[in-house]
Amino acid sequence: MLLGGASAWPFAASAQQAGMPVIGLLDVGSATDRTHAVAAFRRGLAEAGYIDGKNVSLEFRWGDDRFDRLSTLVADLIGRKVSVIAAFGNAAALAAKAATSTIPVVFSSSSDPVTVGLVSSLTQPGRNMTGVTILNQELEATRLERLIQVVPQATTIAFMVNPDSPTTTVKLREVEGAARAFGRELHVLNARSAQDFDGVFAVLEQQRIRAMVVASDTVFSNASGSLGRVSTRHPVSVIGAYRPFAQAGGLMSYGSDLADAYRRVGRSAARILKGERPGDLPVQQTTKIEFVVNLRTANALGLTIPSSLRAISDEVIE
């Protein structure tokens, strides 16, 4: 079976002629933490008729929270002669872009991919890049606002960021502006991996800070469940970006539906395998936002969730 006609993207076509096409998945996280993302990606492929092991093969490369490993991992995928690279997160996508201008790359980005430098425009990405942008950077200030609604007495609020993320500076600037507007002092804490979470909460307790916003970040997304469980061991009100955080015990989460985003990445990868050029596929923007409140955690912290917030929540965990 040939994929596409004479105008098809040449790398997809040549891979098919050589045998089963291969999609390389590149992620700075770990296989254990990214099971839901991979499952959603597989659903997107399946919706377009591609099943791993049947008519497509998936090769996984995990950074295990080591950003410095990404260039080596993407080089390994290129050596494997993959048909498409699916890069989860800005850092992985930037590593893939730096490594190849010929192999198609489909990315997920939690920021404006034009500002980050992944594509020249959303409508005409150009060359070998396309993907899905996840509405999270735009929601950072709203997370802060919703946390203040629940803990209005908090005059100092921590903001946990990953200093290795290429979008941290932009997100920090946005939240700093929102904190000034709300008359709050912002205290920035760094975490590069899940191993840093306990240390962050130790600092919060030492400095008697009782409220924290977690930035949207690939590493934090990977470890959302772990972060939620750690937060339950400390008297700190925390809002994260992803549903698994609140489901694991975090107070609240507000951010994009990641399953929908990764499903879209899978569908875009399938379109390239069928012969479409990545540079001609507009970058998709997810619009599904989830707000989850963990009422059990609120009760444990002695907090009352305003009825206005409960009314707009997508899920209340009781």
Secondary structure, 3 states (H helix, E strand, C coil): CCCCCCCCCHHHHHHHHHCCCEEEEEECCCCCCCHHHHHHHHHHHHHCCCCECCCEEEEEEECCCCHHHHHHHHHHHHHCCCCEEEEECHHHHHHHHHHCCCCCEEEEECCCHHHHCCCCCCCCCCCCEEEEECCCHHHHHHHHHHHHHHCCCCCEEEEEECCCCCCHHHHHHHHHHHHHHCCCEEEEEECCCHHHHHHHHHHHHHCCCCEEEECCCHHHHHCHHHHHHHHCCCCCEEEECCHHHHHCCCCEEEEECHHHHHHHHHHHHHHHHCCCCHHHCCCEECCCEEEEEEHHHHHHCCCCCCHHHHHHCCEEEC
